[in-house]
Amino acid sequence: MKLINKNLHQLLSGMCIFLFIVLVLDVLLGISSRAIGYPVRWTEELATFLLVWLVFTGAAVAYREKAHLGIDLLVNSMHESVRPWASLAIHGLMSLIVIFIFLVGGVSVFLDRLQFMQMMSTLGIPKAFQYLSLPVSGLFLLAYLIESLGDSILTIKKRGKGDL
């Protein structure tokens, strides 16, 4: 699982870098085209689309790199003997949130928007593809959460604190 997640992480990190570069270039094009009096109309909508994808995929990258400040602060604020159990509980709860909100909810919103064929006015693509960022990032998050759950279980077993 770790090897698969490592490869997924490299793919997702590369995607985030690509999205960020395209976002910066898009915003620069929008600003410079307005400055010379010939605004490119689609730059604002593309920036929104890219930012949504960057936020959700970036959240998965941050989680994998243990750069999500809230989770670390909560677990590290607890007594050493409780940390593995707290980590297990937090990752389990997060898994449920990802399954129901990102995956089930995200797929539902995506299919709903796809059914109504709501279009992005200047880009001419279905708005559903913007919402697709939820289930896609949810899949990455769930893979990383499963790895974290496994790590927590191994830590608990090594300490001899429980029979799982």
Secondary structure by P-SEA (a helix, b strand, c coil): caaaaaaaaaaaaaaaaaaaaaaaaaaaaaaaaaaacccccaaaaaaaaaaaaaaaaaaaaaaaaccaaaaaaaaaaccccaaaaaaaaaaaaaaaaaacccaaaaaaaaaaaaaacccccccccccccccaaaaaaaaaaaaaaaaaaaaaaaaaaaaccccc
